[in-house]
Amino acid sequence: MGALIVIVVIIIALVFYIALKPGRGGAGRQRALRQKLYQLLNLPKAEADEMIERQIKNLQERFPGKTEEWYLEKIIYDLERDRS
């Protein structure tokens, strides 16, 4: 009976670890996308942030209801497409 409790506790701990693991999408993904934008824009960080926020607002008007990740990916896609 004691071994069963230990196994259940381990399984619950693993589920919580996987669910709360940092870097799974969300903020970690957004941070990585912003870093890529900083490299593509080659501007001082403050100016790049202003440009990114302006672009996100424009995209939110054109494509409402998307995630911030989607908007950041769209900005990257458009920048890379325009450079080709």
C-alpha positions in Angstrom: 0.0 0.0 0.0 2.9 2.4 0.9 4.5 1.8 -2.5 1.3 2.6 -4.3 1.1 6.0 -2.5 4.7 6.8 -3.5 4.0 5.9 -7.2 0.8 8.1 -7.2 2.8 11.0 -5.6 5.5 10.6 -8.2 3.0 10.6 -11.1 1.3 13.7 -9.7 4.6 15.5 -9.3 5.6 14.6 -12.9 2.3 16.0 -14.2 2.8 19.3 -12.3 6.4 19.5 -13.5 5.4 19.0 -17.2 2.5 21.5 -16.9 4.5 24.2 -15.2 7.9 23.6 -17.0 9.3 26.9 -18.1 10.0 27.6 -21.7 7.0 25.6 -23.1 5.5 28.1 -25.5 4.0 31.2 -23.9 6.5 33.7 -22.5 9.6 31.8 -23.5 8.4 31.5 -27.1 7.5 35.2 -27.2 10.9 36.1 -25.8 12.6 34.1 -28.5 10.5 35.7 -31.2 11.3 39.2 -29.9 15.0 38.3 -29.9 14.8 37.3 -33.5 13.1 40.6 -34.3 15.8 42.6 -32.6 18.3 40.8 -34.8 16.3 41.4 -38.0 15.6 45.1 -37.2 19.1 46.0 -36.1 17.9 48.9 -34.1 18.4 50.1 -30.5 16.2 48.0 -28.3 13.9 50.9 -27.3 13.3 51.8 -31.0 12.8 48.2 -31.9 10.3 47.7 -29.1 8.3 50.8 -30.3 8.3 49.5 -33.8 7.2 46.0 -32.7 4.3 47.4 -30.6 3.2 49.6 -33.4 3.2 46.7 -35.8 1.3 44.5 -33.3 -1.4 47.2 -32.9 -1.8 47.4 -36.7 -2.0 43.7 -37.0 -4.6 43.5 -34.2 -6.8 45.8 -36.2 -6.4 43.7 -39.3 -6.5 40.3 -37.7 -8.3 40.6 -34.3 -8.2 37.8 -31.8 -4.8 36.2 -32.6 -2.2 35.5 -30.0 0.9 37.7 -29.4 3.0 34.9 -30.8 1.0 34.9 -34.0 1.5 38.7 -34.4 5.3 38.4 -33.7 5.6 35.5 -36.2 3.7 37.6 -38.8 6.0 40.5 -38.3 9.0 38.2 -38.8 7.5 36.6 -41.8 6.8 40.0 -43.4 10.3 41.3 -42.7 11.9 38.2 -44.1 9.6 38.2 -47.2 10.4 41.8 -47.9 14.1 41.2 -47.8 14.0 38.4 -50.3 
